[in-house]
């Protein structure tokens, strides 16, 4: 998967939310291990999701 395809497919968002089908997940993982921009975005998005879940748990 190239960077443009990842952006088009919203692969980052779908990956972090666990909504990326396994074949595309594997392609995206191979891509973001080579793409510094996507690797940084995955880390930031994962941190955001973790923090949002913690806040929502606390608020419930």
C-alpha positions as CSV (number, residue, x, y, z in Angstrom):
1,X,0.0,0.0,0.0
2,X,1.3,3.4,-0.8
3,X,0.7,6.6,1.1
4,X,-2.0,7.9,-1.2
5,X,-4.0,4.7,-1.1
6,X,-3.8,4.7,2.7
7,X,-5.2,8.3,2.8
8,X,-7.9,7.5,0.3
9,X,-9.0,4.4,2.3
10,X,-8.9,6.2,5.6
11,X,-6.7,3.3,6.6
12,X,-5.2,5.1,9.6
13,X,-8.6,5.8,11.2
14,X,-10.0,2.4,10.3
15,X,-6.8,0.7,11.6
16,X,-6.9,2.4,15.0
17,X,-10.6,1.7,15.4
18,X,-10.1,-2.0,14.5
19,X,-12.3,-1.6,11.4
20,X,-9.8,-2.4,8.7
21,X,-10.3,-5.9,7.2
22,X,-7.3,-8.2,7.7
23,X,-5.8,-8.1,4.2
24,X,-5.9,-4.3,4.2
25,X,-4.7,-4.2,7.8
26,X,-1.6,-6.2,6.8
27,X,-1.0,-3.9,3.9
28,X,-1.3,-0.8,6.0
29,X,1.0,-2.2,8.7
30,X,3.6,-2.9,6.1
31,X,3.2,0.6,4.8
32,X,3.3,2.5,8.2
33,X,6.5,0.6,9.3
34,X,8.1,2.3,6.3
35,X,6.3,5.6,6.3
36,X,7.3,8.0,9.1
37,X,4.3,10.2,8.6
38,X,1.8,7.3,9.0
39,X,3.8,5.8,11.9
40,X,3.6,9.1,13.8
41,X,-0.1,9.4,13.0
42,X,-0.9,5.9,14.2
43,X,0.8,6.6,17.5
44,X,-1.1,9.9,17.9
45,X,-4.4,8.4,17.0
46,X,-3.9,5.4,19.3
47,X,-3.1,7.7,22.2
48,X,-6.2,9.8,21.4
49,X,-8.5,6.7,21.3
50,X,-7.0,5.4,24.6
51,X,-7.5,8.8,26.3
52,X,-11.0,9.2,25.0
53,X,-12.0,5.7,26.2
54,X,-10.5,6.5,29.6
55,X,-12.5,9.8,29.9
56,X,-15.7,8.1,28.8
57,X,-15.2,5.3,31.3
58,X,-14.6,7.9,34.0
59,X,-17.7,9.9,32.9
60,X,-20.0,6.9,32.9
